[in-house]
Structures are given as C-alpha cells and as structure tokens.
C-alpha cells in the first residue's frame, strides 16, 4: 500500500472516524534515527503487495536525496515498529502549468506483513493529514499503483478520490481537509 514517488483535484470527504484496533495512546510516529534504522529496514509488506510499493530502503534513499520535502517516520505500537510512512510537502507537480499549486501528501506507506488490518495504516494517514494541516495545507495527495488487490480500496475508505490525473503509471487521488 503506497505511493512510489511524489506525484507530478477533486473534492473528497474527510477521513471517516473509525475505532483503531490498537489503543490510540500506544500508537505514534517517530523519526528514523540511527537507533531505529535497522528496525525500519526490516519492515516488509506481504509478498503479494511488493509490486505496489517500494521497500523502505528505497524510501530512505529518497528521503536523503529529497531531504527538504521528505518526512519519513516509523509507525510504532508501543515499543514495536509496525509500519513506515513518508510524506512529502510543497511539491509542484507541473511547474510549467499556470496555477499548479504545491501539494503535500503521502509518498510511501508500508505496513508490515502480519500487522495489517489493525488500524496502523489509517493511523499513519491521519497523522500525515494532521501534519499537513499543521503546516497550513488543506488537502492530502496520494498516488498508487492501480490493480487488483492494490491499495485503492484502502484509500477510498479513508475518503480519497481520484483526480483523473496520472503520475507516471499511478493514479492520483486527493483528500480534502477543509
């Protein structure tokens, strides 16, 4: 479940409220640091999902290369890392198009095999949305590889709506935060 790269708008509903499987107080995002990088690198999605999302190691390389706009975080349930999320901030997809405003959103979302279906992905998306709001943004953008068993239903349940745009071979969807 994720986006492959920052995508190059349609109104959407806000994230619907739903209880998380884990106690919300136990969930948190933490920056990737020297003390937890090995745990980050060990996170793997299910084998059938690997065609939809790049591994964490690629995300961390991209975060290094795009340090001004990348926001990589580990998702923790208590002391256990259960996922990885990376946001991007203020990227103009089409600088040559007049009126193309900068976007912020989900660049990558990897929830570890064996921990999916417990609300961790929803929590990560909610935290990215909160960070975008904190920075003054009013929409969350995501791109995803379309296909059977892909992440589209997950994002649709959270209120993301396709914009009709493509970023490479990926569908662009947005969530209105206003």
Buried (B, 14 or more C-beta within 10 A) or exposed (E): BBBBBBBBBBEBEEBEEEEBBBEEEEBBBEEBEEEBBEBBBEBBBBEEBEEBBBBBEEBBEBBEEBEEBBBBBBBBBEEEBBBBBBBBBBBEBEEEEEEEEEBBBBBBBBBBBEBBEBBBBBBBBBBBBEBBBEEEBEBBBBBBBBEEEBBBEBBEEBBBBBBEBBBEEBBBBBBBBE
